[in-house]
Amino acid sequence: MSLPDVAAGVWRHWKGRDYLVLGLAHDADHEGRTVVVYVPLYDVPGPRLAVRTLGDFLGEASPGVARFRYLGPA
């Protein structure tokens, strides 16, 4: 199975905050589920690492508006 390209680097959420994408990972509890592992580039309480399913990460926040867009390497 070929996965879409999700480059490591800085991505901007449609709401304007930036995130450092580390790469893709598999969900150990769900066979075939791929997640994107990323770190917010702003202060957040609690754990620093975040994950989102690949489909959700590459999806649209609303029609015609990508949830995340690639800005470039870190």
Phi and psi in radians as a Rosetta constraint file:
Dihedral C 1 N 2 CA 2 C 2 CIRCULARHARMONIC -1.649 0.35
Dihedral N 2 CA 2 C 2 N 3 CIRCULARHARMONIC 2.278 0.35
Dihedral C 2 N 3 CA 3 C 3 CIRCULARHARMONIC -1.683 0.35
Dihedral N 3 CA 3 C 3 N 4 CIRCULARHARMONIC 2.586 0.35
Dihedral C 3 N 4 CA 4 C 4 CIRCULARHARMONIC -1.064 0.35
Dihedral N 4 CA 4 C 4 N 5 CIRCULARHARMONIC 2.654 0.35
Dihedral C 4 N 5 CA 5 C 5 CIRCULARHARMONIC -1.361 0.35
Dihedral N 5 CA 5 C 5 N 6 CIRCULARHARMONIC 2.101 0.35
Dihedral C 5 N 6 CA 6 C 6 CIRCULARHARMONIC -2.154 0.35
Dihedral N 6 CA 6 C 6 N 7 CIRCULARHARMONIC 1.728 0.35
Dihedral C 6 N 7 CA 7 C 7 CIRCULARHARMONIC -1.220 0.35
Dihedral N 7 CA 7 C 7 N 8 CIRCULARHARMONIC 2.451 0.35
Dihedral C 7 N 8 CA 8 C 8 CIRCULARHARMONIC -1.151 0.35
Dihedral N 8 CA 8 C 8 N 9 CIRCULARHARMONIC 2.483 0.35
Dihedral C 8 N 9 CA 9 C 9 CIRCULARHARMONIC 2.518 0.35
Dihedral N 9 CA 9 C 9 N 10 CIRCULARHARMONIC -2.825 0.35
Dihedral C 9 N 10 CA 10 C 10 CIRCULARHARMONIC -1.619 0.35
Dihedral N 10 CA 10 C 10 N 11 CIRCULARHARMONIC 2.251 0.35
Dihedral C 10 N 11 CA 11 C 11 CIRCULARHARMONIC -2.152 0.35
Dihedral N 11 CA 11 C 11 N 12 CIRCULARHARMONIC 2.512 0.35
Dihedral C 11 N 12 CA 12 C 12 CIRCULARHARMONIC -1.866 0.35
Dihedral N 12 CA 12 C 12 N 13 CIRCULARHARMONIC 2.240 0.35
Dihedral C 12 N 13 CA 13 C 13 CIRCULARHARMONIC -1.275 0.35
Dihedral N 13 CA 13 C 13 N 14 CIRCULARHARMONIC 2.648 0.35
Dihedral C 13 N 14 CA 14 C 14 CIRCULARHARMONIC -1.063 0.35
Dihedral N 14 CA 14 C 14 N 15 CIRCULARHARMONIC -0.342 0.35
Dihedral C 14 N 15 CA 15 C 15 CIRCULARHARMONIC -1.479 0.35
Dihedral N 15 CA 15 C 15 N 16 CIRCULARHARMONIC -0.066 0.35
Dihedral C 15 N 16 CA 16 C 16 CIRCULARHARMONIC 1.872 0.35
Dihedral N 16 CA 16 C 16 N 17 CIRCULARHARMONIC -0.121 0.35
Dihedral C 16 N 17 CA 17 C 17 CIRCULARHARMONIC -1.539 0.35
Dihedral N 17 CA 17 C 17 N 18 CIRCULARHARMONIC 2.594 0.35
Dihedral C 17 N 18 CA 18 C 18 CIRCULARHARMONIC -1.775 0.35
Dihedral N 18 CA 18 C 18 N 19 CIRCULARHARMONIC 2.609 0.35
Dihedral C 18 N 19 CA 19 C 19 CIRCULARHARMONIC -2.405 0.35
Dihedral N 19 CA 19 C 19 N 20 CIRCULARHARMONIC 2.540 0.35
Dihedral C 19 N 20 CA 20 C 20 CIRCULARHARMONIC -1.704 0.35
Dihedral N 20 CA 20 C 20 N 21 CIRCULARHARMONIC 1.952 0.35
Dihedral C 20 N 21 CA 21 C 21 CIRCULARHARMONIC -1.444 0.35
Dihedral N 21 CA 21 C 21 N 22 CIRCULARHARMONIC 2.199 0.35
Dihedral C 21 N 22 CA 22 C 22 CIRCULARHARMONIC -1.561 0.35
Dihedral N 22 CA 22 C 22 N 23 CIRCULARHARMONIC -0.580 0.35
Dihedral C 22 N 23 CA 23 C 23 CIRCULARHARMONIC 2.690 0.35
Dihedral N 23 CA 23 C 23 N 24 CIRCULARHARMONIC -2.944 0.35
Dihedral C 23 N 24 CA 24 C 24 CIRCULARHARMONIC -1.743 0.35
Dihedral N 24 CA 24 C 24 N 25 CIRCULARHARMONIC 2.679 0.35
Dihedral C 24 N 25 CA 25 C 25 CIRCULARHARMONIC -2.524 0.35
Dihedral N 25 CA 25 C 25 N 26 CIRCULARHARMONIC 2.839 0.35
Dihedral C 25 N 26 CA 26 C 26 CIRCULARHARMONIC -1.701 0.35
Dihedral N 26 CA 26 C 26 N 27 CIRCULARHARMONIC 2.612 0.35
Dihedral C 26 N 27 CA 27 C 27 CIRCULARHARMONIC -1.490 0.35
Dihedral N 27 CA 27 C 27 N 28 CIRCULARHARMONIC 1.978 0.35
Dihedral C 27 N 28 CA 28 C 28 CIRCULARHARMONIC -1.135 0.35
Dihedral N 28 CA 28 C 28 N 29 CIRCULARHARMONIC -0.337 0.35
Dihedral C 28 N 29 CA 29 C 29 CIRCULARHARMONIC -1.643 0.35
Dihedral N 29 CA 29 C 29 N 30 CIRCULARHARMONIC -0.205 0.35
Dihedral C 29 N 30 CA 30 C 30 CIRCULARHARMONIC -2.379 0.35
Dihedral N 30 CA 30 C 30 N 31 CIRCULARHARMONIC 1.812 0.35
Dihedral C 30 N 31 CA 31 C 31 CIRCULARHARMONIC -1.020 0.35
Dihedral N 31 CA 31 C 31 N 32 CIRCULARHARMONIC 2.301 0.35
Dihedral C 31 N 32 CA 32 C 32 CIRCULARHARMONIC 1.504 0.35
Dihedral N 32 CA 32 C 32 N 33 CIRCULARHARMONIC -0.047 0.35
Dihedral C 32 N 33 CA 33 C 33 CIRCULARHARMONIC -1.639 0.35
Dihedral N 33 CA 33 C 33 N 34 CIRCULARHARMONIC 2.150 0.35
Dihedral C 33 N 34 CA 34 C 34 CIRCULARHARMONIC -1.852 0.35
Dihedral N 34 CA 34 C 34 N 35 CIRCULARHARMONIC 2.409 0.35
Dihedral C 34 N 35 CA 35 C 35 CIRCULARHARMONIC -2.127 0.35
Dihedral N 35 CA 35 C 35 N 36 CIRCULARHARMONIC 2.700 0.35
Dihedral C 35 N 36 CA 36 C 36 CIRCULARHARMONIC -1.705 0.35
Dihedral N 36 CA 36 C 36 N 37 CIRCULARHARMONIC 2.279 0.35
Dihedral C 36 N 37 CA 37 C 37 CIRCULARHARMONIC -1.807 0.35
Dihedral N 37 CA 37 C 37 N 38 CIRCULARHARMONIC 2.212 0.35
Dihedral C 37 N 38 CA 38 C 38 CIRCULARHARMONIC -2.572 0.35
Dihedral N 38 CA 38 C 38 N 39 CIRCULARHARMONIC 2.893 0.35
Dihedral C 38 N 39 CA 39 C 39 CIRCULARHARMONIC -2.226 0.35
Dihedral N 39 CA 39 C 39 N 40 CIRCULARHARMONIC 2.219 0.35
Dihedral C 39 N 40 CA 40 C 40 CIRCULARHARMONIC -1.088 0.35
Dihedral N 40 CA 40 C 40 N 41 CIRCULARHARMONIC 2.429 0.35
Dihedral C 40 N 41 CA 41 C 41 CIRCULARHARMONIC -1.698 0.35
Dihedral N 41 CA 41 C 41 N 42 CIRCULARHARMONIC 0.667 0.35
Dihedral C 41 N 42 CA 42 C 42 CIRCULARHARMONIC -2.619 0.35
Dihedral N 42 CA 42 C 42 N 43 CIRCULARHARMONIC 2.866 0.35
Dihedral C 42 N 43 CA 43 C 43 CIRCULARHARMONIC -1.244 0.35
Dihedral N 43 CA 43 C 43 N 44 CIRCULARHARMONIC 2.241 0.35
Dihedral C 43 N 44 CA 44 C 44 CIRCULARHARMONIC -2.364 0.35
Dihedral N 44 CA 44 C 44 N 45 CIRCULARHARMONIC 2.549 0.35
Dihedral C 44 N 45 CA 45 C 45 CIRCULARHARMONIC -1.316 0.35
Dihedral N 45 CA 45 C 45 N 46 CIRCULARHARMONIC 2.665 0.35
Dihedral C 45 N 46 CA 46 C 46 CIRCULARHARMONIC 1.481 0.35
Dihedral N 46 CA 46 C 46 N 47 CIRCULARHARMONIC -2.786 0.35
Dihedral C 46 N 47 CA 47 C 47 CIRCULARHARMONIC -1.046 0.35
Dihedral N 47 CA 47 C 47 N 48 CIRCULARHARMONIC 2.520 0.35
Dihedral C 47 N 48 CA 48 C 48 CIRCULARHARMONIC -1.488 0.35
Dihedral N 48 CA 48 C 48 N 49 CIRCULARHARMONIC -0.602 0.35
Dihedral C 48 N 49 CA 49 C 49 CIRCULARHARMONIC -1.389 0.35
Dihedral N 49 CA 49 C 49 N 50 CIRCULARHARMONIC 2.492 0.35
Dihedral C 49 N 50 CA 50 C 50 CIRCULARHARMONIC -2.300 0.35
Dihedral N 50 CA 50 C 50 N 51 CIRCULARHARMONIC 2.698 0.35
Dihedral C 50 N 51 CA 51 C 51 CIRCULARHARMONIC -2.328 0.35
Dihedral N 51 CA 51 C 51 N 52 CIRCULARHARMONIC 2.666 0.35
Dihedral C 51 N 52 CA 52 C 52 CIRCULARHARMONIC -2.583 0.35
Dihedral N 52 CA 52 C 52 N 53 CIRCULARHARMONIC 2.503 0.35
Dihedral C 52 N 53 CA 53 C 53 CIRCULARHARMONIC -1.047 0.35
Dihedral N 53 CA 53 C 53 N 54 CIRCULARHARMONIC 2.613 0.35
Dihedral C 53 N 54 CA 54 C 54 CIRCULARHARMONIC -1.004 0.35
Dihedral N 54 CA 54 C 54 N 55 CIRCULARHARMONIC -0.774 0.35
Dihedral C 54 N 55 CA 55 C 55 CIRCULARHARMONIC -1.073 0.35
Dihedral N 55 CA 55 C 55 N 56 CIRCULARHARMONIC -0.705 0.35
Dihedral C 55 N 56 CA 56 C 56 CIRCULARHARMONIC -1.204 0.35
Dihedral N 56 CA 56 C 56 N 57 CIRCULARHARMONIC -0.735 0.35
Dihedral C 56 N 57 CA 57 C 57 CIRCULARHARMONIC -1.059 0.35
Dihedral N 57 CA 57 C 57 N 58 CIRCULARHARMONIC -0.771 0.35
Dihedral C 57 N 58 CA 58 C 58 CIRCULARHARMONIC -1.509 0.35
Dihedral N 58 CA 58 C 58 N 59 CIRCULARHARMONIC -0.074 0.35
Dihedral C 58 N 59 CA 59 C 59 CIRCULARHARMONIC -1.353 0.35
Dihedral N 59 CA 59 C 59 N 60 CIRCULARHARMONIC -3.043 0.35
Dihedral C 59 N 60 CA 60 C 60 CIRCULARHARMONIC -1.771 0.35
Dihedral N 60 CA 60 C 60 N 61 CIRCULARHARMONIC 2.474 0.35
Dihedral C 60 N 61 CA 61 C 61 CIRCULARHARMONIC -1.311 0.35
Dihedral N 61 CA 61 C 61 N 62 CIRCULARHARMONIC -0.618 0.35
Dihedral C 61 N 62 CA 62 C 62 CIRCULARHARMONIC -2.690 0.35
Dihedral N 62 CA 62 C 62 N 63 CIRCULARHARMONIC 2.911 0.35
Dihedral C 62 N 63 CA 63 C 63 CIRCULARHARMONIC -0.919 0.35
Dihedral N 63 CA 63 C 63 N 64 CIRCULARHARMONIC 2.138 0.35
Dihedral C 63 N 64 CA 64 C 64 CIRCULARHARMONIC 1.434 0.35
Dihedral N 64 CA 64 C 64 N 65 CIRCULARHARMONIC 0.006 0.35
Dihedral C 64 N 65 CA 65 C 65 CIRCULARHARMONIC -2.057 0.35
Dihedral N 65 CA 65 C 65 N 66 CIRCULARHARMONIC 1.902 0.35
Dihedral C 65 N 66 CA 66 C 66 CIRCULARHARMONIC -1.150 0.35
Dihedral N 66 CA 66 C 66 N 67 CIRCULARHARMONIC 2.438 0.35
Dihedral C 66 N 67 CA 67 C 67 CIRCULARHARMONIC -1.122 0.35
Dihedral N 67 CA 67 C 67 N 68 CIRCULARHARMONIC -0.752 0.35
Dihedral C 67 N 68 CA 68 C 68 CIRCULARHARMONIC -2.296 0.35
Dihedral N 68 CA 68 C 68 N 69 CIRCULARHARMONIC 2.595 0.35
Dihedral C 68 N 69 CA 69 C 69 CIRCULARHARMONIC -2.334 0.35
Dihedral N 69 CA 69 C 69 N 70 CIRCULARHARMONIC 2.492 0.35
Dihedral C 69 N 70 CA 70 C 70 CIRCULARHARMONIC -1.321 0.35
Dihedral N 70 CA 70 C 70 N 71 CIRCULARHARMONIC 2.279 0.35
Dihedral C 70 N 71 CA 71 C 71 CIRCULARHARMONIC -1.757 0.35
Dihedral N 71 CA 71 C 71 N 72 CIRCULARHARMONIC -0.562 0.35
Dihedral C 71 N 72 CA 72 C 72 CIRCULARHARMONIC 2.583 0.35
Dihedral N 72 CA 72 C 72 N 73 CIRCULARHARMONIC 3.118 0.35
Dihedral C 72 N 73 CA 73 C 73 CIRCULARHARMONIC -1.149 0.35
Dihedral N 73 CA 73 C 73 N 74 CIRCULARHARMONIC 2.723 0.35
